[in-house]
Amino acid sequence: MAKNWILGHSSLKLLVTICFGLHCFLYVRAQAVEDGGLNNTFMVSSFTYAETRLKPYDWRYVRVNLPPWFSSMSINLESDVDLDLKNIRKASRSTLPMICFREGSPPLPDVYNTSLTGLVFDYVSNSSFGGVQGLQIVEQCYPMQKIISVRLTNEQISPGVWYFGLYNGIGPLRTQSKMINRGQSYSFRGNVSVEGCIAPMVSGQFCNQTVNLLTCVDDYNLTESSSDNRTSNQVAENVVVCRNADDRICHTDNAPKVFSLNVMEFAEKLIITASNIGFNQTQSSNSTSNAGGIILICYARHGAMPLSTLHDYSGNISEAPLIVPTPKLGRWYVTVQPVNLPNNGGVRDVSTEVCYSLEWQVLQCPVDKAGPNCSWERYRLLAVLRTNPSVPFESYYLPLSWKVSSDSANFPLEPLLSNSSSGGNNSVAWTFFLIDIPSGAAGGNIHIRLTSDAKINYEIYARYGGFPSLANWDYFCRNSSSSSNGSMFFKLYDSTEKSISFYILYAREGAWSFGLRHLNSADSGSIHQTTMSISLERCPQKCSSHGTCQSVLDTSGLSLYSYCACDRNHGGFDCSVELVSPKGHIWQSIALIASNAAAVLPAYWALRHKAFAEWVLFTSSGISSGLYHACDVGTWCALTFRVLQFMDFWLSFMAVVSTFVYLAAIDETSKRTIHTVVAIVTALMAETGPTRSSNIVLVLAIGTLGLIVGWLIELCTLRRSFSCSIQFQLNLIHRWQSIREWVRNLIHTLLKRFRWAFVIAGFAALTMAAISWKLEKSDTYWIWHSIWHVCIYTSSFLFICSKANAVNCDDERPSDGNYELTRQNSFTGGEERDTNR
């Protein structure tokens, strides 16, 4: 087995050395703390996140590990979001930037949109977590703000794994594959740091509260104990008994004391008992009765320091033991607070000590039993990995029992059911199944399915870290009409009288227990067959056959989560929400593809006037745009999507720019030069960011620049309208009349050069194209983009139609004298040749 270890022997030795050195360092620091020389905390971890931009409907997950000895977690985020709380309630929830927190697994704020009920319309602060419990089955979301600075202590949250997600809009559109993704983006950056207590036996937000450990004895049989609160009929149970080492605990001045205990196995009860209660050693009583009316209030909490205002269980242990039914696995903290101390003659001695003996009992059944009297069956399920390397962490679970054998994910249920007739007369029994979700797989989903040939009379209860019961569960499903279907992380599918199928979404990593409540198998006499399957799947319902399952790492790179990338017509976390109907899909396809027929207008005009370069560009642009949108809407892909997208945007950019260049009356050599430069620039734009909203401005700017360059080239070829001689430049300074005449001639040339009605109409069509581009959103993209196609091609057609035949005014034409002189010289030369004959 050693050869399968990830670390070699040398690495293990190095790791042991580092751990030993770290232990010594912490011990020295702890000694220094006792001497008052250093702070009580040290930095456990600190992660800085670089600036990240979230596009519309984009999101990021951040995972933070909090060790058991942590004291606080600090979250500091900066963003460019500027929200007014007064207007948030009126804003669309689907575009609202928000931050969500959850314990154990990533938040999922758009399941049924039910988690909008967990949206708090206030800024997140330290007090936001003052009374939050059970964030593993719910989540808490807040509107994103410009600056978030939160410090959460171990009195507010429990150690373990915490996630917070940043979203730029939620809802079914978040997972839809979008033709375009425009809208408001925002960026964030920040730091998440965790501080821990230096001394191992202290806790509290300032690491100034001593935590007392109790000495435990394992496998302590219940019948051997002499405590009065143990019931004599629980002979089958084993008990782990924990006591304080000094056998007596004393409080001075009503000061509370904190104790901790680790529950390592699934247990039935946790019993906390105080005995021998009294005052100091001279006044203490050896009985278990309450001496002088002393009250000992006990607060118990799982995973975090209990407070009088924040705890899981509480009671007066001076009168009766505090019983925690089916305690969760992990560390439990208990605070004992003496109250209502009596006075001696009206004045209480401030040095009075209240003393008692504290005992914890963890009642556990054997490994294959559970419930009262350990008469119910429990099975630990073995994970069997699925052979699909593209989808990691997928597995199904089978019971480790000789009662059944199954080679598939389904196993028969009836042979495994409990028979509690030997331990009681109850007609209802429970059967428990235990599974483990591996570390790093918190972004998966637990799938439970029951199928029977008759009506199902089973009730399923699920709980993380402990046995479920009627009074203590995280999720449940009795039938199709009674379940946790309103929960944020519970989804019921296709349930009938003969089948039940549900998912626990983004189940947290660790131990899960499923309790099956049913009729006593000894009394039911059922002959029906029921099969059960428990599996861990990456995406619910395989994305409902309307998308693909994607698996990515969170920002820290420590956890893998999955999500559905839905097709164009569906959305939601499982792609089950139909966003576009089949009829709507047909209309969208027709509009986006057929609207490119408008390219025929400029292509026909260019071909008629023998502008073959422009004809090729307009024709190719229309065809490539039609092919791209046919692939984009899922109709037909002639080439890969990326190639079609590049061709569409590049040729569209070129068509717009060539329209401007066409308006300049320059020779073909200059036109080819401008086209070559423009082709290089627009190809880079189409490759690096084709869908940027700023591209339309850049393309128009490039086209305008090409037109100006063409005019300059044209003007430089006209001697009278523009002269490059130094003498002319010097004369312009002194001859204002020549300047006015030159400007008048230029305006006259422009008026004669273009048909201005077409120019105005072209700019109107171009304005409509720009407006439609700006109005494009994910849900209305097909409408406005179809209008964009028609308007942009129509504007090109109107612009090239606005170019009139070249008409030069008299001042612009070169003198015909040179031409006549050439003819005269030629004629004279001919006469000379005839004379010489």
C-alpha positions in Angstrom: 0.0 0.0 0.0 2.9 2.3 0.6 3.7 2.6 -3.1 0.2 4.1 -3.6 0.9 7.0 -1.3 1.2 10.4 -3.0 4.1 11.5 -0.7 7.3 9.4 -0.6 9.0 8.4 2.6 11.4 11.4 2.5 8.5 13.8 1.9 6.7 12.2 4.9 9.7 12.7 7.1 10.0 16.3 6.0 6.3 16.8 6.7 6.7 15.3 10.2 9.6 17.5 10.9 7.7 20.6 9.8 4.7 19.7 11.9 7.0 19.1 14.9 8.7 22.4 14.4 5.4 24.1 14.0 4.1 22.5 17.2 7.2 23.7 19.1 6.8 27.2 17.7 3.2 27.3 18.8 4.1 26.0 22.2 6.7 28.7 22.7 4.2 31.3 21.5 1.6 30.0 23.9 4.1 30.3 26.8 4.8 33.8 25.7 1.1 34.6 25.7 0.8 33.4 29.2 3.6 35.8 30.1 1.7 38.7 28.4 4.4 39.2 25.8 2.6 38.6 22.5 -0.9 38.7 20.9 -3.2 35.8 21.3 -3.7 35.2 17.6 -1.6 34.5 14.5 -2.3 34.5 10.8 -3.4 31.1 9.6 -3.9 32.0 5.9 -4.3 35.0 3.7 -5.4 35.0 0.0 -5.3 38.0 -2.3 -7.6 37.9 -5.3 -6.5 40.0 -8.3 -9.0 42.2 -10.1 -11.6 40.1 -11.8 -14.4 41.3 -14.1 -17.8 39.7 -14.0 -19.8 39.9 -17.2 -23.6 39.8 -17.2 -24.8 36.5 -15.6 -21.2 35.6 -14.7 -20.2 34.3 -11.3 -17.2 33.3 -9.1 -16.9 31.0 -6.1 -14.4 31.5 -3.3 -13.6 28.7 -0.8 -12.2 29.4 2.7 -11.1 26.7 5.1 -11.5 27.5 8.8 -9.5 25.2 11.1 -11.0 24.2 14.5 -8.6 26.7 16.3 -9.5 29.7 14.1 -10.5 32.9 15.9 -11.8 35.1 13.0 -12.2 35.4 9.2 -11.8 38.8 7.6 -13.2 39.5 4.1 -12.2 42.7 2.4 -13.6 43.3 -1.1 -13.5 46.3 -3.4 -15.7 46.7 -6.5 -16.9 49.3 -8.9 -20.6 48.6 -8.0 -22.5 51.6 -6.8 -26.0 50.5 -5.7 -28.5 52.6 -3.9 -30.5 50.6 -1.4 -33.6 52.7 -2.0 -33.7 51.6 -5.6 -32.7 48.0 -5.1 -36.3 46.8 -4.4 -37.4 48.3 -7.7 -34.5 46.9 -9.7 -34.7 43.6 -11.7 -33.5 40.7 -9.5 -32.1 39.0 -12.6 -29.5 41.7 -13.1 -28.7 42.6 -9.5 -25.1 42.1 -8.5 -25.0 40.2 -5.2 -22.8 38.2 -2.8 -24.0 35.0 -1.2 -22.6 33.0 1.8 -23.0 29.3 2.6 -21.4 26.8 4.9 -20.0 23.6 3.4 -20.8 24.0 -0.3 -21.3 26.6 -2.9 -24.4 28.8 -2.9 -26.9 28.4 -5.6 -29.2 31.4 -5.6 -31.4 30.7 -8.6 -33.1 27.4 -7.8 -36.7 28.2 -8.4 -35.7 31.7 -7.6 -36.7 30.7 -4.0 -33.4 32.0 -2.6 -34.6 35.5 -3.3 -36.4 35.1 -0.1 -32.9 34.9 1.5 -31.9 38.1 -0.2 -31.3 40.7 2.6 -32.0 44.3 1.4 -29.2 45.7 3.4 -25.4 46.1 3.3 -23.4 43.1 4.6 -21.7 43.8 7.9 -20.4 42.0 11.0 -23.8 42.1 12.6 -25.3 40.4 9.5 -24.2 37.0 11.0 -25.2 37.6 14.5 -28.0 35.1 14.5 -27.3 33.0 11.4 -27.5 29.2 12.0 -27.7 26.3 9.6 -26.2 28.0 6.6 -25.4 24.5 5.2 -29.1 24.0 4.1 -29.8 27.7 3.4 -27.8 30.6 2.1 -27.8 34.3 2.8 -27.4 36.9 0.0 -26.7 40.6 0.0 -26.6 43.2 -2.7 -23.0 43.8 -3.8 -21.5 47.0 -2.6 -18.5 49.2 -3.4 -16.6 48.2 -0.3 -17.2 45.2 1.9 -15.2 44.8 5.1 -16.5 42.0 7.4 -14.8 40.2 10.3 -16.6 37.1 11.4 -15.5 35.4 14.7 -15.7 31.8 16.0 -18.7 33.0 18.1 -20.6 33.8 14.9 -19.7 31.0 12.5 -18.4 27.4 12.8 -15.1 26.1 11.6 -15.0 24.1 8.5 -15.4 25.0 4.8 -17.2 28.2 3.9 -18.1 29.5 0.4 -19.1 32.9 -0.8 -20.2 33.5 -4.4 -20.2 36.7 -6.3 -22.9 37.0 -9.0 -23.7 39.5 -11.7 -27.3 38.6 -12.1 -29.2 35.3 -11.4 -32.1 33.4 -12.8 -32.7 31.0 -15.6 -30.7 33.1 -18.1 -27.5 32.6 -16.0 -26.8 29.2 -17.5 -28.4 29.8 -21.0 -25.9 29.7 -23.9 -26.3 33.2 -25.2 -25.9 34.6 -28.7 -24.6 37.8 -27.1 -23.8 38.7 -23.6 -24.2 42.5 -23.2 -25.0 44.5 -20.1 -23.5 46.0 -17.1 -20.2 44.4 -16.0 -18.4 45.0 -12.7 -15.0 44.1 -11.3 -13.9 43.2 -7.8 -10.7 42.4 -6.0 -10.0 41.6 -2.4 -8.4 39.7 0.4 -9.6 36.9 2.6 -7.5 36.2 5.8 -8.0 33.7 8.6 -6.6 34.2 12.1 -6.2 31.5 14.7 -5.6 31.1 18.4 -2.0 30.5 19.4 -2.7 28.5 22.5 -4.5 25.2 21.7 -6.8 25.3 24.7 -8.3 28.8 24.2 -11.0 30.1 22.0 -13.4 33.1 21.6 -13.1 36.0 19.2 -10.1 37.4 21.2 -8.7 34.0 22.1 -9.1 34.8 25.8 -11.5 32.1 26.8 -10.1 28.9 28.2 -11.6 25.7 26.8 -11.5 22.7 29.2 -11.2 19.2 27.7 -12.8 16.3 29.4 -11.2 12.9 29.9 -13.1 10.2 28.0 -13.3 6.5 28.4 -14.3 4.5 25.3 -16.5 1.4 25.1 -18.0 2.1 28.5 -21.0 -0.3 28.9 -24.2 1.3 30.0 -25.0 -1.4 32.5 -21.8 -0.8 34.3 -22.5 2.8 35.0 -23.9 4.0 38.3 -25.4 7.3 37.1 -29.1 7.6 38.1 -30.1 9.1 34.7 -29.3 6.1 32.6 -32.1 3.8 31.7 -31.8 0.2 32.6 -33.3 -1.2 29.4 -30.6 0.1 27.1 -28.3 -2.9 27.6 -27.2 -3.1 24.0 -25.8 0.4 23.8 -22.2 1.5 24.4 -21.4 4.7 26.1 -18.4 7.0 25.9 -18.2 8.7 29.3 -16.2 12.0 29.7 -15.4 13.7 32.9 -13.2 16.6 34.1 -9.7 15.4 35.1 -9.9 17.1 38.6 -13.3 15.6 39.3 -14.5 18.9 40.6 -15.1 22.2 38.7 -15.4 25.4 40.6 -16.7 28.8 39.4 -15.7 32.1 41.0 -17.9 35.2 40.8 -20.4 33.6 38.4 -17.7 33.3 35.7 -18.7 30.9 33.0 -16.6 27.9 32.0 -16.3 26.4 28.5 -15.8 22.7 27.7 -15.4 20.8 24.5 -15.9 17.2 23.3 -15.4 15.5 19.9 -18.2 13.2 18.8 -16.4 10.8 16.5 -19.1 8.4 15.5 -22.8 8.5 14.8 -24.5 8.5 18.2 -28.1 8.3 19.6 -27.7 10.8 22.5 -25.4 13.2 24.1 -26.2 13.6 27.8 -24.6 16.3 30.0 -25.0 15.9 33.7 -23.9 17.9 36.7 -23.6 16.2 40.1 -22.2 17.0 43.6 -23.3 20.6 43.2 -22.4 22.9 46.1 -20.2 25.7 47.3 -16.4 25.5 47.9 -14.8 22.4 49.4 -15.9 23.1 53.0 -19.5 23.7 52.0 -19.9 21.2 49.2 -22.5 18.5 49.3 -21.8 15.0 48.4 -25.3 14.5 47.1 -26.6 15.3 43.7 -29.3 17.6 45.0 -29.2 21.3 44.4 -27.4 22.9 47.3 -29.0 26.2 48.3 -30.9 26.9 45.1 -27.9 27.1 42.8 -28.8 27.2 39.1 -26.4 25.9 36.5 -27.4 27.0 33.0 -25.8 24.9 30.3 -25.6 26.1 26.6 -24.5 23.6 24.0 -23.5 24.4 20.4 -22.1 22.3 17.6 -18.8 23.7 16.1 -18.8 27.1 17.7 -18.7 28.9 21.0 -22.2 28.9 22.5 -23.6 32.2 23.8 -26.7 32.9 25.8 -28.2 34.4 22.6 -26.8 31.9 20.1 -26.8 28.2 20.9 -28.3 24.9 19.8 -29.5 23.5 23.1 -29.8 24.8 26.7 -31.1 23.7 30.1 -30.7 23.9 33.8 -28.4 20.9 34.5 -28.6 21.4 38.2 -32.2 20.0 38.0 -32.0 17.6 35.1 -29.5 16.5 32.5 -29.3 18.3 29.2 -30.0 15.7 26.4 -28.9 16.4 22.8 -30.7 13.8 20.6 -28.7 12.4 17.7 -25.8 14.8 18.0 -23.8 15.8 14.9 -20.3 14.6 14.3 -17.6 16.9 15.2 -16.7 19.2 18.1 -19.3 20.3 20.6 -18.9 23.2 22.9 -20.7 23.6 26.2 -20.8 26.7 28.4 -21.8 26.3 32.0 -23.0 29.6 33.7 -23.9 29.7 37.5 -26.8 32.1 38.2 -28.9 33.2 41.1 -26.3 32.6 43.8 -27.8 32.9 47.3 -26.7 35.6 49.7 -25.5 35.1 53.3 -27.4 37.5 55.5 -28.3 39.7 52.5 -24.7 40.1 51.3 -23.1 37.5 49.1 -19.4 36.8 49.6 -17.7 37.7 46.3 -15.2 34.9 46.8 -17.9 32.2 46.9 -17.1 29.3 44.6 -19.7 27.0 43.1 -18.4 23.6 42.5 -19.8 20.5 40.8 -18.8 17.4 38.8 -19.5 17.4 35.1 -20.1 14.3 33.1 -20.8 13.8 29.4 -22.2 10.6 28.0 -22.2 9.8 24.3 -24.6 6.8 23.7 -23.6 4.8 20.7 -25.0 1.7 19.1 -22.9 -1.0 17.4 -21.7 -0.3 13.9 -24.7 -2.0 12.3 -27.4 -0.8 14.7 -29.2 2.5 15.5 -32.3 3.9 17.2 -33.9 3.1 20.6 -32.5 0.0 22.2 -30.3 -0.2 19.1 -33.0 -2.3 17.4 -33.0 -0.6 14.0 -30.7 -1.4 11.1 -28.1 0.8 9.7 -25.8 0.3 6.7 -22.7 2.0 5.6 -22.7 2.3 1.8 -19.6 1.8 -0.3 -18.9 4.3 -3.1 -18.3 2.8 -6.5 -16.7 5.3 -9.0 -18.3 5.6 -12.4 -15.9 5.0 -15.3 -16.3 8.4 -16.9 -13.0 10.4 -16.8 -14.7 13.5 -18.2 -17.0 13.7 -15.2 -15.0 13.4 -12.0 -16.4 12.4 -8.6 -19.4 10.7 -10.0 -20.2 7.5 -8.1 -23.0 5.3 -6.8 -23.3 3.7 -3.4 -24.0 0.1 -2.5 -24.6 -1.4 1.0 -21.9 -3.5 2.6 -24.2 -6.4 3.7 -24.5 -10.1 3.0 -28.3 -9.6 2.7 -28.1 -8.2 -0.8 -25.8 -8.4 -3.8 -26.0 -6.0 -6.7 -23.8 -5.3 -9.7 -25.7 -2.1 -10.6 -26.5 1.2 -9.0 -29.9 -0.2 -7.8 -30.2 -2.6 -4.8 -33.3 -4.3 -3.4 -34.7 -2.6 -0.3 -37.0 -5.1 1.5 -34.2 -7.5 2.7 -32.5 -4.5 4.4 -35.4 -3.1 6.3 -35.4 -3.0 10.1 -37.5 -5.4 12.2 -38.0 -3.7 15.6 -40.5 -6.2 17.0 -37.9 -7.7 19.3 -37.2 -4.4 21.0 -40.7 -2.8 21.2 -44.3 -2.8 20.0 -44.0 0.1 17.6 -45.6 -0.5 14.2 -43.1 2.0 12.5 -39.4 1.4 12.2 -36.4 3.2 10.7 -33.6 2.0 8.5 -30.5 4.1 8.1 -28.0 4.4 5.3 -24.7 6.3 5.7 -22.5 7.7 2.9 -19.4 9.9 2.7 -19.0 12.8 0.2 -15.3 13.1 -0.6 -13.4 16.3 0.1 -13.4 18.7 -2.8 -16.7 17.3 -4.3 -19.0 19.8 -2.6 -20.2 20.9 -6.0 -21.9 17.6 -6.7 -25.5 16.5 -6.2 -26.9 13.5 -4.2 -29.5 11.7 -6.2 -32.0 9.4 -4.3 -34.4 7.2 -6.3 -37.0 4.6 -5.2 -38.9 2.5 -7.6 -41.6 -0.1 -6.7 -44.2 -2.3 -8.3 -46.8 -0.9 -5.9 -47.6 2.3 -4.0 -44.6 3.5 -2.1 -45.2 3.9 1.7 -41.7 4.9 2.6 -40.6 8.3 4.0 -37.1 9.5 3.4 -35.3 11.9 5.8 -31.7 13.2 5.1 -29.4 14.9 7.6 -25.7 15.9 7.4 -23.5 14.7 10.2 -26.1 12.8 12.3 -29.0 10.5 12.3 -32.3 12.1 11.1 -35.5 11.9 13.0 -39.0 13.3 12.8 -37.9 16.3 14.8 -34.4 16.7 13.4 -33.7 16.6 9.6 -32.3 18.7 6.8 -34.4 17.4 4.0 -37.3 15.0 3.7 -39.6 13.4 1.1 -42.9 11.7 2.1 -44.6 11.7 -1.3 -45.0 13.9 -4.3 -47.1 16.4 -2.3 -45.1 16.5 0.9 -41.4 17.1 0.8 -38.7 19.8 1.1 -39.4 20.9 -2.4 -39.6 24.5 -1.3 -36.0 24.3 0.1 -33.2 26.1 -1.7 -31.2 22.9 -2.3 -33.8 20.2 -2.7 -35.4 19.3 -6.1 -38.1 16.7 -6.6 -38.3 15.1 -10.0 -40.9 12.8 -11.6 -42.4 11.4 -8.4 -45.5 9.2 -8.6 -47.2 6.7 -6.4 -44.7 4.0 -7.5 -41.5 6.1 -7.8 -39.7 8.9 -6.0 -36.7 10.8 -7.4 -35.1 13.8 -5.8 -31.8 15.6 -5.6 -29.9 17.3 -2.8 -28.1 20.1 -4.7 -24.5 21.0 -4.0 -24.3 18.6 -1.0 -21.5 19.5 1.4 -18.6 17.1 1.8 -18.6 14.8 4.7 -20.9 12.2 6.3 -24.6 12.0 5.3 -27.3 9.8 6.9 -30.5 8.9 5.2 -33.3 7.5 7.3 -36.1 5.4 5.7 -39.2 5.5 7.9 -41.5 2.6 7.1 -43.9 0.1 8.6 -42.5 -2.6 10.7 -41.4 -5.3 8.3 -42.4 -8.0 10.8 -46.0 -6.8 10.7 -46.4 -5.5 7.1 -46.0 -8.8 5.3 -45.3 -7.0 2.1 -44.5 -9.1 -1.0 -43.8 -6.1 -3.2 -40.3 -5.3 -4.6 -38.7 -1.9 -4.2 -35.3 -0.9 -5.5 -33.3 2.0 -4.2 -30.3 3.9 -5.6 -28.1 6.6 -4.0 -25.6 8.3 -6.3 -23.4 11.3 -6.5 -23.9 13.2 -9.8 -22.3 16.3 -11.1 -25.3 17.8 -12.8 -29.0 17.1 -12.0 -30.9 15.0 -14.5 -27.9 15.2 -16.8 -28.9 18.8 -17.6 -32.4 17.5 -18.7 -30.8 16.6 -22.1 -30.8 20.3 -22.9 -27.2 21.1 -22.1 -23.7 19.9 -21.2 -22.3 19.4 -17.7 -19.2 21.6 -17.0 -16.8 21.1 -14.1 -14.5 23.9 -13.0 -12.4 24.8 -10.0 -13.3 27.5 -7.6 -11.1 30.6 -7.2 -8.9 28.9 -4.6 -8.4 25.8 -6.7 -9.4 23.5 -3.8 -12.9 22.4 -4.8 -14.5 21.2 -8.0 -18.1 22.3 -8.7 -20.3 21.6 -11.7 -23.0 23.4 -13.5 -25.1 23.0 -16.6 -24.3 25.0 -19.8 -27.7 25.0 -21.4 -28.6 25.4 -25.1 -30.1 28.5 -26.6 -33.6 27.5 -25.8 -33.3 26.4 -22.1 -32.0 27.7 -18.8 -32.0 27.2 -15.1 -29.6 25.2 -12.9 -30.7 22.0 -14.6 -31.7 23.3 -18.0 -35.3 22.4 -17.3 -36.7 26.0 -17.9 -37.8 26.5 -21.5 -36.9 30.0 -22.4 -37.7 29.8 -26.1 -40.5 27.7 -27.4 -40.0 25.6 -30.6 -42.2 28.0 -32.5 -40.2 30.9 -31.1 -37.0 29.2 -32.1 -38.2 28.9 -35.7 -39.1 32.6 -35.8 -35.7 33.6 -34.3 -33.9 31.5 -36.8 -35.8 32.9 -39.7 -35.3 36.5 -38.5 -31.5 36.2 -37.8 -30.8 34.3 -41.0 -33.1 36.0 -43.5 -32.3 39.5 -42.4 -28.9 39.0 -43.9 -30.6 39.1 -47.4 -30.3 42.9 -47.0 -26.7 42.5 -48.1 -28.0 42.0 -51.7 -28.7 45.8 -52.0 -25.1 47.1 -51.7 -23.7 44.0 -53.4 -26.0 44.5 -56.5 -25.1 48.2 -56.7 -21.4 47.5 -56.4 -21.6 44.8 -59.1 -23.5 47.2 -61.4 -20.9 49.9 -61.1 -18.1 47.3 -61.5 -16.8 47.8 -57.9 -15.8 44.2 -57.7 -13.9 44.4 -54.4 -16.9 45.9 -52.7 -19.2 43.3 -54.3 -17.1 40.5 -53.0 -17.1 42.0 -49.5 -20.8 42.6 -49.3 -21.7 39.2 -50.7 -19.3 37.3 -48.5 -20.4 39.3 -45.4 -24.0 38.4 -45.9 -23.3 34.7 -46.5 -21.0 34.4 -43.6 -23.4 36.2 -41.3 -26.2 33.9 -42.3 -24.1 30.8 -41.7 -22.9 32.1 -38.4 -26.4 32.7 -37.1 -27.7 29.4 -38.4 -25.0 27.8 -36.2 -25.6 30.2 -33.3 -29.3 29.3 -33.0 -28.6 25.6 -33.4 -30.0 25.1 -36.9 -26.9 24.0 -38.8 -23.2 24.5 -38.5 -21.2 24.5 -41.8 -17.9 25.0 -39.9 -16.9 25.3 -36.3 -18.6 28.0 -34.3 -15.4 29.9 -33.7 -14.5 30.0 -37.4 -18.0 31.2 -38.4 -17.9 33.8 -35.7 -14.6 35.2 -36.8 -15.7 35.3 -40.5 -18.9 37.0 -39.6 -17.4 39.8 -37.6 -14.3 40.3 -39.7 -16.2 40.6 -43.0 -18.8 42.8 -41.4 -16.1 45.1 -40.2 -14.5 45.1 -43.6 -17.8 45.8 -45.4 -18.5 48.9 -43.2 -15.0 50.3 -43.7 -15.0 49.7 -47.4 -18.2 51.6 -47.8 -16.4 54.7 -46.5 -13.4 54.1 -48.6 -15.6 53.8 -51.7 -16.8 57.3 -51.3 -13.3 58.7 -51.9 -12.4 59.1 -55.6 -8.9 57.6 -55.5 -7.0 55.3 -57.7 -7.1 51.5 -57.3 -3.5 51.5 -55.9 -4.4 53.7 -53.0 -7.6 51.9 -52.4 -5.9 48.5 -52.2 -3.4 50.0 -49.7 -6.1 51.2 -47.4 -8.0 47.9 -47.7 -4.9 45.9 -46.7 -4.3 48.0 -43.6 -7.9 47.9 -42.6 -8.0 44.1 -43.2 -5.2 43.6 -40.7 -6.7 45.9 -38.0 -10.2 44.4 -38.3 -8.9 40.8 -38.3 -7.2 41.6 -34.9 -10.5 43.1 -33.6 -12.5 40.0 -34.7 -10.0 37.6 -33.2 -9.5 39.3 -29.8 -12.9 40.5 -28.9 -15.6 40.3 -31.6 -18.6 41.0 -29.4 -17.3 44.1 -27.6 -19.8 46.9 -27.7 -17.0 49.4 -28.5 -16.3 47.7 -31.8 -19.1 49.6 -33.6 -17.4 52.9 -32.6 -14.0 51.6 -33.6 -15.2 50.4 -37.0 -17.0 53.7 -37.7 -13.8 55.6 -36.6 -11.6 53.4 -38.9 -14.0 53.9 -41.8 -14.1 57.7 -41.3 -10.3 57.8 -41.1 -10.1 55.8 -44.3 -12.5 58.3 -46.0 -10.4 61.3 -44.8 -7.2 59.6 -46.0 -8.8 59.0 -49.4 -9.9 62.6 -49.6 -6.4 63.9 -48.7 -4.9 61.7 -51.4 -7.5 63.0 -53.8 -6.9 66.6 -52.9 -3.1 66.2 -53.2 -3.6 65.2 -56.8 -5.5 68.4 -57.7 -3.0 71.2 -58.5 -5.4 74.2 -58.1 -7.4 73.0 -55.1 -4.4 72.0 -53.1 -0.8 72.8 -53.8 2.1 71.4 -51.9 4.5 74.1 -53.0 6.2 76.2 -50.3 5.3 79.4 -52.2 1.6 78.6 -52.1 1.8 77.9 -48.4 3.5 81.2 -47.7 1.1 83.1 -49.9 -1.9 81.7 -47.9 -0.8 83.6 -44.9 -1.2 86.9 -46.6 -3.9 86.1 -49.2 -7.2 85.6 -47.3 -9.1 86.0 -50.5 -7.4 82.9 -51.9 -8.3 80.9 -48.7 -11.9 81.9 -49.0 -12.0 81.0 -52.6 -10.3 77.6 -51.9 -12.9 76.8 -49.2 -15.7 77.8 -51.5 -14.4 75.6 -54.2 -14.1 72.7 -51.7 -17.7 73.1 -50.6 -18.9 73.3 -54.1 -17.0 70.2 -55.0 -18.5 68.3 -52.0 -22.0 69.4 -53.0 -21.4 68.2 -56.5 -19.7 65.0 -55.4 -22.6 63.4 -53.4 -26.3 63.0 -53.6 -27.1 64.5 -50.2 -30.5 63.0 -49.9 -28.9 59.5 -50.0 -26.3 60.7 -47.5 -28.9 61.9 -45.0 -30.9 58.7 -45.4 -27.7 56.7 -45.0 -26.9 58.4 -41.7 -30.5 57.8 -40.5 -30.1 54.1 -41.3 -26.7 54.0 -39.6 -28.2 55.7 -36.5 -31.0 53.1 -36.4 -28.3 50.4 -36.6 -26.4 51.9 -33.7 -29.6 52.2 -31.6 -30.5 48.5 -32.3 -26.9 47.5 -31.3 -27.2 49.4 -28.1 -30.6 47.9 -27.2 -29.5 44.3 -27.7 -30.0 42.2 -24.6 -29.9 38.5 -24.0 -33.6 38.0 -24.2 -34.3 40.4 -27.1 -31.1 39.9 -29.0 -32.8 38.2 -32.0 -35.1 41.1 -32.6 -32.6 43.9 -32.4 -29.9 42.1 -34.2 -32.1 41.3 -37.1 -32.9 45.0 -37.3 -29.2 45.7 -37.1 -28.6 43.5 -40.2 -31.2 45.3 -42.2 -30.1 48.8 -41.1 -26.4 48.4 -41.5 -26.7 46.9 -45.0 -29.2 49.5 -46.0 -27.0 52.3 -44.8 -24.1 50.9 -46.8 -26.4 50.8 -49.9 -27.5 54.4 -49.4 -24.0 55.6 -48.8 -22.6 54.0 -52.0 -25.6 55.3 -53.9 -24.8 58.8 -52.7 -21.6 59.0 -54.7 -22.3 61.0 -57.9 -20.3 60.9 -61.1 -17.1 62.8 -60.8 -17.9 66.4 -61.6 -15.1 68.9 -61.2 -15.6 72.6 -61.2 -13.5 74.9 -63.4 -11.1 75.8 -60.8 -10.4 72.1 -60.0 -9.8 71.0 -63.6 -6.3 71.1 -64.9 -5.9 73.4 -67.9 -6.5 72.0 -71.3 -3.5 73.9 -72.5 -1.1 71.0 -71.8 -3.3 68.6 -73.7 -3.6 71.0 -76.7 0.1 71.7 -76.6 0.8 68.0 -76.7 -1.4 67.6 -79.7 0.2 70.7 -81.4 3.7 69.3 -80.7 2.7 66.0 -82.1 1.3 67.6 -85.2 4.3 69.8 -85.7 6.6 66.8 -85.5 4.5 65.0 -88.1 4.8 68.0 -90.5 8.5 68.1 -90.0 8.7 64.4 -90.9 6.7 65.1 -94.1 8.9 68.0 -95.0 12.0 65.9 -94.6 10.6 63.4 -97.0 
